[in-house]
């Protein structure tokens, strides 16, 4: 594999996962007139997992030894809770962000109940300092980076990094993800035409269309490269006026779908960095996603490029060469 570098701009976070052996609705008290809201639960378990969009994407790229730079801002617990060591155990990953000792790393607290309801609280923490990072100060250039991803993070920082990548002449994938609601129409109108490619799930792309007040055809006039992911229904690639349906790559088992979309993005980035077609790159993404769902958590699966090739060929009936 060629040593072409990938830049992943996006969040690193700790996910605090708790299980509640009851129904959250039964513990909820509300009275809008009295402005009362109470929800108290006693979870039966708690796990801390490594997460965040860039962390998940980079972890999957590390499985296939793709040289990757990770850019965001983290806090004092980045070292104490083991995320730094987790990254450093992968020699192809390099964290080039900042550490703010006075803040905590972004944290997502999730309580799942027996009926698959969720209570989610997200603390941005050190991520709020991301707009202070300038790509020019990180030795980022066309000579060092083949493709970049602007993935969910502080929205102001995402817009800033996209502008800087344009100035540097580096192609980037725009992935607004779960922070899509925070994007304004003005910023979307600015960034989408300049991106190499826009990616999102059906909900995110529909939200973008609503914010822009445009149809899908109108969006494709703004950027002719678009990927819409559809979970276990595969994905759709729109490129140069053509629509291509990308099938799923069948996993051996489905244990946890958390992070499957980030694994897909990792494969997509890798394929583009190696000069594969967008169709083949999407299929590589689908293949990496299949490994992701086979274990609990978005950063616990392990696989090799050889295993990716074997599963890719079996699912898509063609060989993919490194």
Order of alpha helices (4+ residues) and beta strands (2+ residues): beta-beta-beta-beta-beta-alpha-beta-beta-alpha-alpha-beta-beta-beta-beta-beta-alpha-beta-alpha-beta-alpha-alpha-beta-beta-beta-alpha-alpha-alpha
